[in-house]
Amino acid sequence: MKLEDEIQILSSFGLTSNEAKVFLALTLLGSADVKEISKFSNVAREAVYRVLPRLQKLGLVEKEIAWPTKFTAMNLGDAINFLLGLRNKETHYLQKKANVLLHLKSKKAKKEPLEDSKFLLIPAKKMLISKIRDELDRAQKSVSIVTSNKRLLGAMDIFSEAIGKALSRGVKFRIVTSNVKKVLSPAILEVDNNDHRIEIRYALSDPKCATSIFDKGEVLIITKPAAELCCGSPALWSNNSSLVNIVEDYFEILWITASEKPEYSINSDQI
């Protein structure tokens, strides 16, 4: 076998080319100092000085106490078995690391599945009412609503049972509505004053959009916000995170700028 082939074989076990040359030189020389090793291996003396400490650390070369300092190499057969053992240990260690990484990736994938965004156009009337009721029934933490005073009154009447069940589960409602024609319903004021789980704030004008956000993960956007709930407008439903974030930002801006108390008096004819 040629020297180049022997060097290549040792390199495949993890030794550098110079380490392999120095080690092979010592197996042939038996015992030698740095000058002799450099001459026999054709490796620069400076490089030999750098290589020997690692070969010693691996246990392939021993240092003799002599002057000048000499070095001896492990038997070639024993060295190959030793290097094979190291490589097997390294492979086993890497396999364990790879298994840990795959486990973490698998665990993360289960917790954070890729979003399956959907956009659904819900027809008006019965299907829209059914969809809103379903969202209220599934809500667990929060519902944020922007709507007109008129639509809010209709919703409180139609969805009173679903809203009551949601409140009993601890769902918190935040609603931004408006003071339409300087008239507020006593029913809205009564809810606002008596149930801390429903917070209502009042914009000075009708909101330009009518939206609902359920558990910060799904949105419902009414396409004709001025229409009556029971017979007026279809709606867009989506769980797309980008759209949810946009609607959330819109709601928060209205919430911050709206008044905590209505600015107009109640119409005495309604009491």
MIDREN-49254 format. One record per residue: residue in three letters; y, x, z of N, C-alpha, C, O in turn. Coordinates in pm, whole numbers, padded with zeros to 5 digits, always signed. Each point is the difference from the previous one (the first is absolute). Layout:
ALAYXZYXZYXZYXZ/...
//
This chain:
MET-00119+00084+00000+00119-00084+00000+00125+00088+00000+00006+00099+00073/LYS+00091-00134-00152+00123+00077-00009+00085-00020+00124-00010-00101+00069/LEU+00095+00200-00042+00088-00007+00116+00093-00121-00009+00027-00065+00101/GLU+00021+00034-00221+00088-00114-00018-00068-00131+00040+00064-00090+00056/ASP-00195+00081-00086-00074-00122+00036-00014-00011+00151+00012-00108+00057/GLU-00038+00222+00008-00014+00000+00145+00131-00039+00067+00002-00074+00098/ILE+00109+00125-00152+00132-00035+00053+00026-00149-00015+00053-00065+00090/GLN-00090+00011-00207+00021-00143-00026-00082-00086+00095+00048-00103+00048/ILE-00172+00145-00019-00085-00076+00090+00060-00003+00141+00008-00106+00062/LEU+00035+00222-00012+00060+00006+00132+00132-00078+00005+00033-00060+00102/SER+00040+00062-00212+00125-00076-00006-00027-00150+00010+00081-00075+00056/SER-00197+00032-00111-00034-00142+00008-00030-00044+00143+00002-00119+00029/PHE-00029+00216+00060-00024-00031+00141+00128+00001+00082-00002-00025+00120/GLY+00115+00055-00187+00128-00005+00071+00071+00132+00016+00110+00003+00055/LEU-00170+00107-00100+00067+00129+00007+00093+00018-00119-00026-00049-00109/THR+00135+00121+00132+00086+00035-00112-00066+00112-00080-00099+00059+00044/SER+00155-00031-00160-00057+00105-00085+00002+00135+00070-00100+00071-00002/ASN+00211-00036+00066+00009+00129+00071-00093+00005+00120-00060+00104+00028/GLU+00046-00217+00042-00092-00005+00115-00143+00024-00047-00076+00074+00063/ALA+00040-00138-00175-00135+00018-00053-00022+00145-00043-00107+00056+00026/LYS+00205+00006-00091-00013+00140-00045-00017+00093+00118-00086+00089-00002/VAL+00168-00107+00105-00006+00087+00118-00134-00018+00071-00062+00099+00040/PHE+00018-00222-00023-00127-00025+00068-00117+00061-00076-00085+00065+00059/LEU+00082-00087-00191-00108+00057-00081+00001+00152+00003-00106+00062+00003/ALA+00224-00002-00003+00011+00146+00009-00062+00050+00129-00072+00100+00001/LEU+00100-00171+00110-00055+00042+00129-00150-00018+00006-00069+00079+00065/THR+00014-00183-00132-00146-00018+00000-00069+00115-00072-00115+00034+00029/LEU+00186+00025-00123-00056+00113-00075+00028+00133+00070-00085+00090-00001/LEU+00203-00077+00062+00036+00124+00066-00068+00015+00137-00025+00112+00045/GLY-00005-00221+00018-00061+00004+00133+00103+00011+00109+00007-00087+00087/SER+00073+00191-00089+00108+00020+00096+00108+00081-00071-00029+00101-00064/ALA+00155-00145+00077+00105+00069-00075+00135-00030+00062+00019-00102+00066/ASP+00075+00195-00090+00137-00024+00045+00079-00068-00112-00054-00025-00108/VAL+00181-00003+00135+00081-00075-00095+00015+00075-00131-00004-00060-00108/LYS+00022+00193+00115+00018+00078-00122-00123-00009-00089+00013-00018-00121/GLU-00133+00029+00182-00123-00007-00078-00022-00141-00057-00043-00017-00114/ILE+00073-00083+00197-00016-00139-00047+00091-00027-00119-00041-00063-00098/SER+00165+00111+00106+00097-00022-00106-00046+00065-00130+00010-00059-00107/LYS-00060+00181+00119-00042+00074-00119-00122-00066-00064-00007-00012-00122/PHE-00090-00030+00205-00125-00055-00052+00018-00140-00058-00062-00036-00100/SER+00147-00044+00166+00018-00140-00041+00108-00018-00106+00012-00105-00061/ASN+00067+00212+00042+00113-00007-00094+00103-00104+00045+00063-00068-00081/VAL-00048+00058+00213+00100-00087+00060+00104+00089+00068-00037+00093+00072/ALA+00165-00118-00094+00106+00083+00058-00016+00008+00152-00040-00096+00066/ARG+00075+00218-00012-00018+00023+00143+00075-00104+00084-00052-00047+00102/GLU+00174+00011-00145+00078-00098+00075-00072-00135+00006+00001-00069+00102/ALA-00065+00033-00216-00073-00126-00005-00124+00005+00090-00036-00100+00062/VAL-00029+00217-00057-00118+00015+00087+00038-00023+00146-00072-00067+00074/TYR+00187+00124-00033+00047-00020+00137+00025-00150+00030-00022-00046+00112/ARG+00066-00028-00213+00025-00143+00021-00131-00080+00003-00011-00100+00071/VAL-00088+00145-00150-00125-00074-00013-00093+00018+00120-00063-00096+00044/LEU+00055+00217+00010-00097+00030+00105+00012-00089+00124-00103-00044+00052/PRO+00225+00014-00001+00008-00085+00119-00066-00137-00019-00064-00051+00092/ARG+00080-00009-00210-00063-00132-00023-00151+00012-00008-00072-00085+00052/LEU+00022+00192-00117-00145+00019-00007-00057+00023+00140-00112-00043+00030/GLN+00189+00112+00055-00042+00017+00139-00001-00133+00074-00093-00030+00076/LYS+00196-00050-00098+00009-00130+00067-00115-00091-00040-00050-00077+00082/LEU+00008+00086-00209-00113-00079-00046-00133+00053+00054-00100-00072-00001/GLY+00100+00194+00048-00123+00060+00052-00081+00071-00107-00116+00035+00024/LEU+00176-00014-00142-00072+00066-00108+00012+00152+00007-00081+00071-00059/VAL+00180-00023+00129+00026+00145+00010+00024+00036+00146+00065-00074+00074/GLU-00118+00191-00035+00023+00051+00135+00079+00129-00007-00011+00077-00095/LYS+00091-00055+00198+00085+00119+00008-00064+00102+00094-00033-00031+00114/GLU+00018+00153-00165-00059+00107+00081+00111+00077+00072+00107+00025-00056/ILE-00135+00012+00182+00094+00082+00074-00026+00146-00039-00093+00063+00049/ALA+00175-00014-00138-00018+00137-00052+00132+00047-00058+00096-00077-00011/TRP-00092+00203-00027+00117+00053-00067-00041+00076-00125-00074+00098+00008/PRO+00123-00143-00122+00080-00121-00022-00083-00127+00022-00123+00005+00000/THR+00189-00115+00019-00066-00127+00027-00089-00037-00118+00041+00006-00116/LYS-00164-00045+00149-00093-00040-00105-00046-00144+00021+00013-00058+00107/PHE-00067+00003-00215-00042-00139+00001-00139-00012-00060-00037+00075-00090/THR-00041-00169+00142-00132-00029-00054-00009-00150-00030+00068-00081+00062/ALA-00154+00046-00158-00010-00139-00043-00132-00061+00045-00099+00071+00019/MET+00098-00201-00001-00121-00075+00028-00094+00009-00119+00044+00015-00114/ASN-00172-00026+00143-00099-00003-00107+00034-00111-00098+00038-00110+00041/LEU-00050+00137-00171+00043-00094-00103-00070-00135+00013+00064-00104-00012/GLY-00195+00105+00036-00073-00125+00014+00050-00082+00118+00019-00122-00011/ASP+00001+00191+00125+00051-00070+00118+00141-00052-00025+00037-00108+00047/ALA+00042+00185-00120+00137-00040-00029+00003-00127-00085+00081-00089+00024/ILE-00171+00083-00124-00004-00118-00086-00040-00124+00080+00060-00106-00016/ASN-00161+00120+00103-00041-00113+00084+00113-00043+00093+00021-00119+00023/PHE+00050+00219+00030+00112-00030+00090+00111-00075-00073+00052-00100+00050/LEU-00017+00149-00170+00104-00066-00079-00041-00140-00043+00083-00091-00006/LEU-00213+00074-00025-00050-00133-00034+00015-00096+00118+00036-00117-00016/GLY-00064+00168+00136+00015-00081+00120+00145-00041+00022+00029-00114+00036/LEU+00062+00210-00058+00142-00032+00013+00043-00106-00100+00074-00093+00033/ARG-00123+00108-00156+00037-00096-00103-00055-00140+00033+00067-00101-00021/ASN-00189+00096+00074-00058-00129+00039+00080-00065+00112+00024-00121+00000/LYS+00016+00204+00098+00082-00053+00109+00133-00053-00052+00048-00105+00041/GLU+00011+00182-00133+00128-00041-00057-00016-00130-00078+00085-00089+00008/THR-00195+00079-00085-00025-00122-00077-00020-00119+00092+00051-00109-00026/HIS-00127+00130+00135-00023-00108+00098+00130-00043+00063+00025-00120+00019/TYR+00060+00218+00015+00130-00031+00062+00088-00080-00097+00063-00098+00039/LEU-00060+00143-00165+00080-00071-00100-00053-00141-00025+00077-00093-00023/GLN-00210+00078+00029-00059-00133-00019+00042-00094+00111+00029-00117-00023/LYS-00027+00170+00147+00044-00082+00113+00145-00040-00016+00037-00115+00024/LYS+00046+00209-00066+00141-00030-00023+00017-00104-00109+00081-00091+00011/ALA-00160+00106-00118+00008-00095-00110-00042-00140+00046+00060-00099-00040/ASN-00164+00092+00125-00045-00130+00051+00106-00066+00086+00020-00121-00007/VAL+00049+00203+00090+00108-00053+00083+00112-00055-00088+00052-00109+00025/LEU-00016+00186-00127+00106-00043-00092-00037-00130-00070+00082-00091-00011/LEU-00206+00083-00038-00045-00121-00068-00002-00120+00094+00032-00112-00040/HIS-00071+00137+00165-00001-00109+00100+00140-00051+00026+00022-00121+00005/LEU+00073+00214+00010+00138-00040+00026+00058-00076-00118+00071-00099+00017/LYS-00102+00146-00138+00049-00067-00120-00058-00140-00010+00070-00095-00034/SER-00200+00084+00063-00065-00130-00006+00057-00095+00103+00022-00118-00028/LYS+00003+00170+00150+00056-00081+00108+00140-00048-00036+00035-00115+00023/LYS+00044+00207-00080+00136-00035-00038+00001-00103-00112+00083-00091-00001/ALA-00176+00107-00092-00007-00094-00113-00033-00141+00049+00048-00098-00056/LYS-00133+00090+00160-00035-00131+00054+00119-00064+00070+00020-00121-00007/LYS+00059+00204+00075+00115-00052+00074+00115-00032-00093+00076-00095+00023/GLU-00062+00174-00128+00114-00016-00089-00047-00020-00143+00013+00090-00083/PRO-00067-00206+00053-00044-00026-00137+00118-00002-00095+00113-00033+00038/LEU-00140+00067-00162+00106-00006-00100+00048-00143-00014-00079-00094-00004/GLU+00209+00078-00004+00058-00132-00005-00037-00071-00130+00013+00055-00110/ASP-00061-00178+00126-00030-00083-00116+00114-00101-00013-00009-00112+00052/SER+00114+00151-00120+00120-00084-00009-00027-00122-00086-00061+00008-00106/LYS+00111-00122+00155-00014-00124-00075+00135-00070-00007+00081+00007+00093/PHE-00060-00076-00204+00120-00082-00020-00049-00137-00048-00061-00012-00106/LEU+00089-00091+00186-00046-00134-00034+00119-00095-00010+00086-00003+00089/LEU-00081-00075-00195+00102-00103-00013-00059-00131+00052-00092-00055-00060/ILE+00146+00007+00172-00052-00120+00064+00079-00120-00049+00123-00004+00015/PRO-00188-00095-00074+00072-00120-00047+00065-00074+00116-00039+00015+00115/ALA+00138-00095-00149+00072-00077+00102-00088-00110+00056-00113-00023-00043/LYS+00172-00044+00141-00061-00117+00064-00125+00038+00079+00005+00091+00083/LYS-00117-00159-00108-00117+00009+00087-00056+00141+00013-00035+00043+00110/MET+00026+00031-00221-00058+00134+00005+00087+00096+00080-00051+00084+00073/LEU+00183-00097-00087+00091+00085+00076-00008-00032+00148-00004+00089+00084/ILE+00003-00218-00052-00010-00040+00140-00131+00049+00061-00003+00046+00114/SER-00105-00056-00191-00131+00048+00047+00002+00152+00022-00056+00049+00098/LYS+00121+00024-00189+00008+00146+00013+00080+00039+00123-00041+00089+00075/ILE+00154-00154-00052+00081+00032+00118-00077-00030+00128+00002+00079+00094/ARG-00071-00194-00091-00078-00035+00118-00110+00103+00025-00027+00037+00115/ASP-00036+00010-00223-00105+00102+00013+00057+00131+00055-00063+00064+00085/GLU+00181-00025-00132+00062+00122+00049+00035-00013+00148-00019+00094+00077/LEU+00069-00208-00037+00033-00024+00142-00126+00003+00086+00002+00051+00112/ASP-00112-00105-00165-00126-00001+00076-00056+00140+00018-00066+00029+00099/ARG+00092+00060-00197-00055+00136+00006+00093+00099+00069-00043+00110+00034/ALA+00168-00146-00013+00097+00092+00062-00044+00036+00142-00046-00085+00076/GLN+00061+00214-00042-00042+00048+00132+00115+00056+00083-00005-00003+00123/LYS+00109+00054-00188+00106+00066+00076+00140-00054-00029+00075-00031+00092/SER-00042+00018-00219+00139-00035-00030+00014-00078-00129-00079+00015-00093/VAL+00182-00099+00091+00041-00070-00121+00152+00008-00008+00070-00039+00093/SER-00018+00091-00203+00144+00014-00019+00041-00086-00119-00054+00014-00109/ILE+00152-00102+00131+00034-00100-00101+00150+00003-00030+00083+00012+00090/VAL-00051-00023-00218+00138-00022-00045-00002-00129-00080-00071-00011-00099/THR+00149-00087+00142+00001-00128-00070+00125-00079+00036+00070+00032+00096/SER-00043-00135-00173+00115-00086+00027-00031-00092+00117-00116-00018+00039/ASN+00221-00039+00017-00015-00095+00109-00085-00119-00042-00084-00048+00077/LYS+00105+00003-00199-00072-00117-00051-00149+00027-00013-00082-00081+00041/ARG+00047+00196-00099-00141+00034-00017-00065+00027+00135-00118-00031+00020/LEU+00193+00089+00074-00055+00029+00132-00038-00130+00072-00105-00007+00063/LEU+00191-00093-00073-00030-00130+00061-00129-00058-00057-00085-00049+00075/GLY+00071+00056-00207-00121-00051-00063-00124+00076+00043-00105-00059+00023/ALA+00117+00191-00014-00114+00083+00038-00044-00027+00143-00120-00006+00029/MET+00217-00011+00062-00034-00027+00140-00073-00132+00014-00083-00016+00090/ASP+00111-00077-00177-00068-00129+00005-00141+00010-00062-00097-00049+00058/ILE+00088+00111-00175-00128+00008-00071-00099+00092+00070-00119-00031+00008/PHE+00168+00144+00044-00089+00102+00056+00005+00005+00153-00034+00104+00058/SER+00073-00209+00006+00016+00002+00146-00130+00038+00071+00003+00078+00096/GLU-00115-00131-00142-00129+00031+00064-00038+00146-00021-00041+00067+00095/ALA+00054-00016-00218-00035+00139-00029+00091+00096+00076-00044+00104+00048/ILE+00173-00139-00039+00095+00084+00075-00037+00001+00148+00004+00105+00064/GLY-00040-00222-00010-00039-00007+00140-00122+00086+00030-00004+00068+00103/LYS-00096-00071-00192-00119+00083+00019+00033+00149-00008-00052+00081+00076/ALA+00140-00047-00170+00040+00140-00014+00072+00048+00127-00024+00111+00048/LEU+00111-00195+00005+00071+00036+00123-00097+00019+00116+00019+00089+00082/SER-00122-00172-00076-00100+00013+00108-00079+00129-00012-00054+00049+00099/ARG+00045+00007-00221-00067+00129-00019+00092+00117+00030-00043+00115-00003/GLY+00167-00143+00032+00095+00107+00029+00079+00047-00119+00068+00103+00006/VAL-00075-00177-00116+00077+00038-00119+00149-00022+00028+00040-00103+00056/LYS+00040+00200-00095+00145-00009+00020+00068-00036-00132-00028+00060-00104/PHE+00117-00159+00110+00073-00044-00119+00145+00048+00008+00066-00014+00103/ARG-00019+00070-00212+00144+00030-00016+00047-00072-00125-00058+00014-00108/ILE+00165-00091+00122+00047-00084-00110+00149+00021-00021+00079-00004+00094/VAL-00042+00028-00219+00141+00002-00038+00026-00124-00084-00060-00018-00106/THR+00150-00068+00154+00034-00122-00074+00153-00010-00007+00071+00093+00038/SER-00023-00207-00088+00145-00010-00020+00055-00126+00066-00076-00090+00035/ASN+00207+00086-00018+00070-00118+00049+00048-00080-00121+00110+00022-00050/VAL-00193-00114+00004+00032-00072-00123+00104-00108+00027-00018-00085+00087/LYS+00128+00089-00163+00107-00099+00009+00049-00023+00142+00035-00112+00039/LYS-00034+00220+00037+00047-00004+00138-00083-00096+00087+00049-00052+00100/VAL-00172+00030-00139-00086-00091+00076-00131+00071+00033-00066+00053-00089/LEU+00030-00052+00216-00127+00056+00043-00085-00109+00062+00050-00089+00068/SER-00179+00097-00092-00090-00098+00057-00024+00027+00148-00024+00115+00038/PRO+00032-00218+00048-00034+00019+00142-00141+00051+00018-00028+00073+00095/ALA-00065-00110-00185-00139+00045+00012-00010+00151-00009-00075+00063+00074/ILE+00153-00004-00167-00002+00145-00015+00059+00067+00123-00055+00099+00050/LEU+00166-00152-00001+00063+00058+00118-00091-00010+00121-00002+00090+00084/GLU-00073-00199-00072-00090-00018+00113-00111+00105-00001-00031+00058+00105/VAL-00028-00032-00222-00103+00102-00011+00057+00137+00031-00060+00080+00072/ASP+00177-00053-00127+00064+00130+00019+00027+00027+00148-00012+00113+00045/ASN+00049-00215+00028+00037+00017+00140-00120+00002+00094+00006+00062+00106/ASN-00115-00129-00143-00109-00023+00095-00123+00088-00019-00081+00012+00092/ASP+00063+00048-00206-00121+00080-00024+00039+00143-00039+00049+00024-00110/HIS-00072+00070+00202+00041+00138-00025-00083+00066-00108+00037+00106-00051/ARG-00150-00166+00013-00083+00057-00108+00054-00036-00138-00045+00055-00100/ILE+00141-00146+00096+00068-00031-00125+00147+00037+00015+00074-00062+00076/GLU-00034+00165-00150+00141+00041+00001+00065-00045-00131-00053+00025-00108/ILE+00165-00090+00120+00071-00047-00119+00140+00060-00001+00072-00002+00100/ARG-00034+00054-00215+00137+00047-00019+00060-00073-00119-00071-00052-00086/TYR+00206+00050+00084+00070-00088-00093+00093+00079-00092+00093+00067+00044/ALA-00122-00077-00173+00087+00061-00100+00116-00095-00028-00013-00121+00018/LEU+00124+00174-00062+00117-00083-00025-00011-00080-00129+00075-00096-00021/SER-00169+00136-00066-00018-00071-00126-00149-00009-00030-00082+00068+00062/ASP+00049-00153-00158-00140-00013-00038-00056+00134-00046+00064+00068-00081/PRO-00183-00026+00129-00064+00122-00052-00027-00015-00150-00035-00108-00049/LYS+00052+00218-00022-00022-00002-00145-00148-00008-00035-00036-00039-00110/CYS-00049+00077+00205-00144-00004-00021-00066-00071+00116+00053-00002+00112/ALA-00168-00057-00138-00082-00059+00107-00130+00078+00004-00078-00002-00095/THR+00054+00071+00205-00117+00087+00010-00069-00016+00134+00060-00043+00099/SER-00187+00078-00098-00078+00003+00124-00085+00127-00001-00058+00036-00103/ILE+00051+00032+00218-00081+00120+00014-00101-00026+00112+00037-00038+00110/PHE-00165+00059-00139-00105-00028+00096-00066+00131+00044-00059+00071-00082/ASP+00070-00040+00211-00060+00120+00058+00039+00128-00075-00076+00097-00003/LYS+00193-00097-00056+00053+00117-00071-00093+00051-00109+00005+00117-00039/GLY-00092-00209-00012-00094+00044-00102-00007-00090-00122-00054+00039-00103/GLU+00109-00161+00115-00002-00093-00111+00134-00072-00007+00062-00028+00103/VAL-00017-00002-00225+00129-00067-00017-00016-00123-00088-00088-00008-00086/LEU+00176-00086+00110+00010-00120-00082+00146-00016-00038+00086-00010+00087/ILE-00059+00008-00217+00137-00009-00050+00014-00131-00078-00067-00020-00101/ILE+00155-00068+00149+00022-00127-00067+00089+00026-00122+00107+00060+00012/THR-00152-00105-00128+00075+00030-00123+00126-00084-00016+00092+00040-00070/LYS-00088-00158+00135+00119-00085-00002+00038-00034+00144-00038-00105+00051/PRO+00111+00194+00015+00025-00016+00144+00076-00126+00039-00007-00042+00115/ALA+00078-00020-00209+00078-00119+00034-00085-00127-00006+00042-00106+00047/ALA-00162+00116-00107-00084-00119-00017-00065-00039+00132-00018+00083+00089/GLU-00018-00211-00079-00068-00047+00120-00143+00053+00003-00063+00019-00104/LEU+00013+00005+00226-00132+00060+00016-00111-00087-00055-00093+00050-00063/CYS+00101-00180+00088-00112-00088-00033-00015-00027-00149-00108-00039-00044/CYS+00212+00059-00035-00012-00042-00141+00081+00085-00096+00026-00043-00112/GLY+00014+00164+00153+00098+00067-00083-00038+00124-00075+00026+00005-00120/SER-00085+00098+00183-00002+00130-00063-00132+00071+00018-00060-00005+00108/PRO+00012+00072-00213-00115+00090+00017+00043+00125+00077+00119+00018+00029/ALA-00215+00067+00004+00032+00121+00077-00087+00115-00047-00109-00019-00055/LEU+00160+00138+00076-00076+00122-00028-00057+00054+00131+00074+00024+00095/TRP-00206-00007-00091-00065+00062+00117-00049+00138-00040-00049+00020-00111/SER+00062+00077+00204-00050+00135-00028-00030+00074+00129+00061-00024+00104/ASN-00158+00116-00114-00027+00094+00108+00036+00143-00040-00038+00096+00067/ASN+00112-00083-00177+00041+00132-00047+00096+00064+00100+00103-00059+00033/SER-00135+00178+00014+00078+00062+00107+00144+00028-00041+00091-00012+00083/SER-00068+00048-00208+00137+00027-00045+00084-00127+00005+00114+00001+00047/LEU-00170-00111-00096+00072-00126+00002+00021-00048+00144+00106-00051+00034/VAL-00208+00067+00049+00013-00038+00142+00113+00077+00065+00079-00057+00075/ASN-00070+00187-00102+00106+00083+00058+00139-00046-00046+00094-00003+00079/ILE-00083-00031-00206+00130-00047-00052+00042-00129+00070+00115-00013+00043/VAL-00207-00081-00030+00031-00128+00065+00030+00022+00148+00088-00066+00056/GLU-00160+00158+00007+00026+00032+00141+00141+00056+00018+00071-00038+00093/ASP-00031+00129-00182+00135+00057+00008+00105-00109-00017+00100-00002+00072/TYR-00123-00089-00166+00092-00111-00023+00012-00086+00127+00109-00037+00041/PHE-00224+00007+00020+00002-00082+00122+00076+00071+00112+00083-00061+00067/GLU-00110+00190-00047+00063+00073+00111+00152+00007-00017+00073-00008+00099/ILE-00027+00022-00221+00145+00002-00024+00060-00134+00039+00102-00005+00068/LEU-00165-00105-00112+00049-00132+00037-00007-00022+00151+00090-00058+00060/TRP-00198+00105+00001-00019-00019+00144+00109+00071+00080+00053-00055+00097/ILE-00020+00174-00138+00101+00078+00072+00139-00061-00015+00079-00001+00094/THR-00051-00050-00213+00135-00052-00027+00018-00147+00039+00113-00048+00009/ALA-00222-00023+00013+00011-00141+00036+00044-00016+00145-00015+00091+00082/SER+00069-00208-00052+00048-00030+00136-00115-00051+00087-00086-00073-00048/GLU+00087+00112+00175-00105-00045+00091+00022-00146+00042-00095-00066+00043/LYS+00215+00017-00055+00030-00138+00035+00070-00067-00118+00077+00064-00072/PRO-00102-00193+00051+00067-00071-00110+00150-00008+00026+00044-00015+00114/GLU+00032+00024-00220+00146+00000+00015+00060-00137-00021+00119-00019+00024/TYR-00198-00078-00068+00052-00134-00024-00057-00096+00103-00109+00022+00053/SER+00180-00127-00026-00043-00098+00099-00102-00096-00058-00009-00016-00122/ILE-00068-00048+00210-00100-00096-00044+00070-00130-00040+00094-00043+00066/ASN-00140-00017-00172+00053-00128-00045-00044-00108+00097-00120-00020+00022/SER+00214-00050+00037-00032-00099+00103-00084-00113-00054-00072-00066+00076/ASP+00080+00041-00208-00077-00110-00058-00150+00029+00002-00082-00091-00010/GLN+00046+00221+00025-00141+00037-00003-00062-00001+00138-00122+00008+00012/ILE+00203-00017+00092-00054+00006+00136-00052-00137+00042-00049-00015+00112/
//
